[in-house]
Amino acid sequence: MKTLILASEFPPIVGGISSYAYNLSLGLSASDVEIRVITFGNKSDLSNISNIKVFRIAPFLNKKFIKIIPLFFYTLLFGVYDKPNNILAMVWTHEGIVAFLVKKILGIKYFLMAHGSEVLKHKERGFVRRLMKAIFESAETICANSKFTKGLVFSLKLKLPDIAIAHPPISIAATPSDSDLNELNKKFDLGGKSVLLTVSRLVPRKGHAEVISALAELYSKYPHLRYVMTGEGLYIEKLKKIADEYGVRDRVIMTGFVSEQDLSLLYRRCDIYVSPSHEIYDDIEGFGMSLAEASAFGKPVIAGRSGGVEDAVVDGKTGLLVESPNVGCLVEGITRLLDDESLRLDLGSAGKEFVKNEFNSTIQGKKFLKILENNN
């Protein structure tokens, strides 16, 4: 079987959809599916990865709306040249529009991924809603990243035989060395500290502000507690101001963008992974990939009970789900884990096993292959 994957984001670009596309490509490739990815980036950026053919369109064309034109042209080209059995569009906007048009011209079936916010955002928007509905209904199958997202898509009342659930595959990273870990401790001054970690874009719904507030409440009891947040975004200046107002600016470490190596080290180094995300307007957590990634490193997680997070975290078994935004509940959850090492270890161990058995790329690749085979 040949599958053409359309993904505006793909490594070395960092992000949830990029990781989803990459790990799914690895999983399908391991199941003997021939994969070609059309994405954006410099030609020198990992042109081919582990038997995955990657074609990169010049990055200056990766602009809203404009990107549809080159993506459409090269999808047509490889549709004729490769003769793929199907196309996988990672998002309904841009990639989905292109897959929809190519199906009209070449008759190639396409499968469409649904992540949550991109459905919620356009659910009530007149023409855009009608366009989204047409693209969804023309797909062979909609592949939702969680039960919550499946419900969102179902609420569109589409004429579809089924909406499948395809959880994002998670790559199990190699364990970093102790010497590298020591260097990380020096780099971010984490030696002898208890560490909370959040890995995400810096946007309000991720709950960084609530963690900073919780840190202020916890400081007197846990003076060695530090909060590390990776990622970038316009919200960073607001977060700095909040940390200053609570008097914990020196205990909040904002790393900005970090390399894959440092990210793995931070996952290993943290004591608790925290992500008290919550819905804000039309922005919501469709699954929570970073929660599963932290579990893959054997770390206990605390997550906001919202969106599709319950697919990524089993409450009381792999982590704790708390009401969010609610600083009191967050403080209670962090305190409970800091005071109970045995519970931290049990949750982390169960989480690692959960990700290994449910979300690793090989298993998810096989599950996704069945979705493709059942609809071809």
Secondary structure, 3 states (H helix, E strand, C coil): CEEEEECCCCCCCCCHHHHHHHHHHHHHHHCCCEEEEEEECCCCCCCEECCEEEEEECHHHCCCCCCHHHHHHHHHHHHHHHCCCEEEECCHHHHHHHHHHHHHHHCCEEEEEECCHHHHCCCCCHHHHHHHHHHHHHCCCEEECCHHHHHHHHCCCCCCCCEEECCCCECCCCCCCHHHHHHHHHHHCCCCCEEEEEECCCCHHHCHHHHHHHHHHHCCCCCCEEEEEECCCCCHHHHHHHHHHHCCHHHEEEEECCCHHHHHHHHHHCCEEEECCCCECCECCCCCHHHHHHHHCCCCEEEECCCCHHHHCCECCCEEEECCCCHHHHHHHHHHHHCCHHHHHHHHHHHHHHHHHHCEHHHHHHHHHHHHHHCC
